[in-house]
Amino acid sequence: MRMTRTRVADDAFFGELEVHTDEESGSVEVSGPEVPAVAIRRRPGAEVNQFVPIGSRRSADLDMIVGGDPATILAGPGKWTRGSYQIRVAVKGGEYLFKPNSIATTQLLRDGTKLADFSMDDDEGDFIVHWIQTRERVLSVDAAVGYALPVAFRTGALGFWSMLLRGAEALPD
């Protein structure tokens, strides 16, 4: 059963952020008093991939709005390599790369500068955010984009060799 859920994340730099998800329609919305609103939506009629929280990794199936302006979202296919799970977002004034760097975490970069590591507990949806930069170097839009992407696509990914080993473990004797 798909569900609608609203949760509150308490960010060390930007306070409370409200994160609203609607799995049925395929949408994620992040808002808060100190951050611009961000929305990622799966387009109506798009084929739903049950293994992706928002329902698709196909860029043609996704729309993103950041602070009222359209953004371009390019999601990797999420297949055999950790790098295939990366997400690129072009917004007014910059580019983000959301790139897995371990089995559990994904780093957020803006214009090539690493800003934070994001991790999300799949069971409860709790966030762990480790800001690498000081508060002065982090923009409110960084936080809003950074909280939206993990909910839409999850965090972390297995590396190629780990994927092969896990696959081999599942083979019958």
Backbone torsions as a table, in degrees:
resi	resn	phi	psi	omega
1	MET	NA	129.8	177.5
2	ARG	-82.9	151.0	-174.5
3	MET	-136.6	161.6	172.7
4	THR	-107.2	136.9	-175.2
5	ARG	-149.3	142.6	172.4
6	THR	-123.8	132.3	177.7
7	ARG	-136.7	161.8	179.7
8	VAL	-115.2	129.6	175.0
9	ALA	-107.2	137.8	179.6
10	ASP	-105.5	102.3	-177.2
11	ASP	-88.0	139.7	-178.3
12	ALA	-62.3	-30.4	-177.6
13	PHE	-98.4	-33.3	-169.7
14	PHE	-122.0	13.5	175.2
15	GLY	69.2	-146.7	-175.2
16	GLU	-77.4	132.3	174.0
17	LEU	-122.6	133.2	176.6
18	GLU	-94.4	129.3	-179.4
19	VAL	-118.3	116.2	-178.2
20	HIS	-113.3	128.7	177.0
21	THR	-124.0	143.8	174.1
22	ASP	-134.1	98.7	-176.1
23	GLU	-67.2	-31.6	-179.1
24	GLU	-62.0	-49.4	-179.0
25	SER	-88.3	-12.6	-179.2
26	GLY	73.7	61.0	179.6
27	SER	-138.3	148.5	175.3
28	VAL	-133.0	131.3	177.3
29	GLU	-131.8	134.4	177.5
30	VAL	-123.3	133.9	177.6
31	SER	-150.9	165.8	178.0
32	GLY	178.5	164.0	-177.2
33	PRO	-61.6	-27.7	-175.2
34	GLU	-110.5	6.3	-178.4
35	VAL	-130.7	151.7	174.6
36	PRO	-72.4	153.1	178.0
37	ALA	-70.6	140.3	176.2
38	VAL	-129.4	135.4	176.8
39	ALA	-134.0	134.3	171.6
40	ILE	-121.0	128.7	-177.0
41	ARG	-133.2	139.5	170.1
42	ARG	-81.5	133.9	-178.4
43	ARG	-69.1	144.5	177.1
44	PRO	-59.1	139.6	179.0
45	GLY	86.8	-7.5	179.2
46	ALA	-69.2	143.9	176.2
47	GLU	-65.6	134.5	-175.7
48	VAL	-94.2	127.0	174.1
49	ASN	-98.6	111.3	-175.1
50	GLN	-65.2	-14.1	-177.8
51	PHE	-91.7	-1.9	179.2
52	VAL	-116.2	122.5	-175.2
53	PRO	-51.2	-41.7	179.8
54	ILE	-81.1	-10.9	174.1
55	GLY	100.5	-5.7	179.2
56	SER	-162.7	147.5	170.5
57	ARG	-110.8	2.2	180.0
58	ARG	-79.9	119.8	-178.3
59	SER	-57.4	-34.1	179.4
60	ALA	-65.3	-18.8	-179.0
61	ASP	-94.9	-1.8	-170.9
62	LEU	-121.5	143.2	171.9
63	ASP	-123.1	147.0	178.3
64	MET	-138.7	135.8	176.7
65	ILE	-123.4	130.1	179.9
66	VAL	-126.5	114.1	179.8
67	GLY	59.4	32.9	179.4
68	GLY	88.0	-9.1	-179.9
69	ASP	-105.0	142.3	176.3
70	PRO	-65.3	144.7	176.8
71	ALA	-123.7	157.9	176.4
72	THR	-101.7	127.6	179.6
73	ILE	-118.8	125.8	178.9
74	LEU	-121.6	107.6	-177.9
75	ALA	-99.7	133.1	173.7
76	GLY	-67.9	164.2	-174.9
77	PRO	-70.3	-19.1	179.4
78	GLY	67.2	59.3	-176.5
79	LYS	-115.3	-108.9	-168.1
80	TRP	-85.5	-28.1	-176.1
81	THR	-112.2	156.1	177.9
82	ARG	-59.2	-39.8	-179.6
83	GLY	-63.4	-23.6	-179.3
84	SER	-71.5	-9.8	179.7
85	TYR	-93.5	1.3	-176.8
86	GLN	-71.1	153.4	-180.0
87	ILE	-125.4	131.4	174.8
88	ARG	-110.8	135.9	179.4
89	VAL	-131.4	124.7	174.9
90	ALA	-105.6	120.7	179.1
91	VAL	-120.3	166.3	175.1
92	LYS	-58.0	114.8	177.0
93	GLY	97.9	0.7	178.8
94	GLY	173.2	177.8	178.5
95	GLU	-130.6	140.4	177.4
96	TYR	-113.2	147.9	170.5
97	LEU	-126.8	124.0	178.4
98	PHE	-111.9	104.4	-164.9
99	LYS	-131.4	120.5	179.0
100	PRO	-58.5	136.9	177.2
101	ASN	-124.4	3.3	173.1
102	SER	-163.4	-178.1	178.9
103	ILE	-66.4	-23.5	-175.2
104	ALA	-116.8	-20.5	-172.9
105	THR	-118.8	156.0	175.8
106	THR	-133.9	133.1	-178.6
107	GLN	-91.3	147.1	176.6
108	LEU	-111.1	124.2	177.3
109	LEU	-119.5	142.3	172.1
110	ARG	-119.4	121.5	179.9
111	ASP	50.5	40.6	176.5
112	GLY	86.1	-6.5	180.0
113	THR	-99.3	124.5	179.2
114	LYS	-70.2	127.2	-178.3
115	LEU	-103.4	-42.6	-171.9
116	ALA	-162.7	162.4	168.3
117	ASP	-110.3	129.5	178.7
118	PHE	-112.1	139.6	173.5
119	SER	-139.5	145.7	-178.6
120	MET	-137.8	129.9	176.4
121	ASP	-74.3	115.8	-177.6
122	ASP	-63.9	-32.1	-176.8
123	ASP	-70.9	-49.2	-176.1
124	GLU	-102.1	-17.9	-178.0
125	GLY	78.3	19.3	179.0
126	ASP	-78.1	142.7	-179.8
127	PHE	-98.2	144.5	166.0
128	ILE	-124.9	117.7	-178.5
129	VAL	-123.2	125.2	176.5
130	HIS	-113.7	102.8	178.4
131	TRP	-73.9	124.6	179.8
132	ILE	-83.4	-37.7	-179.0
133	GLN	-86.4	162.3	175.6
134	THR	-74.7	162.8	-179.0
135	ARG	-55.9	-36.8	-178.2
136	GLU	-64.3	-24.6	-177.0
137	ARG	-98.6	-2.2	-179.4
138	VAL	-106.1	129.0	179.6
139	LEU	-92.1	155.6	178.6
140	SER	-61.3	-33.9	178.2
141	VAL	-66.0	-30.5	176.7
142	ASP	-59.1	-45.1	-179.6
143	ALA	-66.4	-45.7	-177.6
144	ALA	-61.5	-46.1	177.1
145	VAL	-65.2	-43.6	-178.1
146	GLY	-61.1	-33.3	178.6
147	TYR	-82.7	-28.3	-179.3
148	ALA	-72.2	-41.7	-174.5
149	LEU	-64.1	-43.0	178.4
150	PRO	-61.7	-36.3	-179.2
151	VAL	-69.1	-38.6	-178.8
152	ALA	-73.6	-34.9	-170.8
153	PHE	-128.3	-4.2	-175.0
154	ARG	76.7	173.3	178.0
155	THR	-120.0	156.2	176.8
156	GLY	73.5	165.8	176.6
157	ALA	-167.7	150.1	174.4
158	LEU	-70.5	147.8	171.7
159	GLY	-78.6	169.4	-176.4
160	PHE	-56.5	-48.8	-176.7
161	TRP	-67.5	-38.3	176.6
162	SER	-63.5	-39.3	179.0
163	MET	-63.3	-43.8	178.5
164	LEU	-63.2	-43.5	-179.5
165	LEU	-65.1	-41.5	178.3
166	ARG	-64.9	-38.8	177.4
167	GLY	-63.5	-40.4	179.9
168	ALA	-66.8	-34.0	178.3
169	GLU	-64.6	-28.0	-176.6
170	ALA	-84.2	-8.6	179.9
171	LEU	-74.2	141.7	178.0
172	PRO	-69.1	154.5	179.8
173	ASP	-68.9	NA	NA
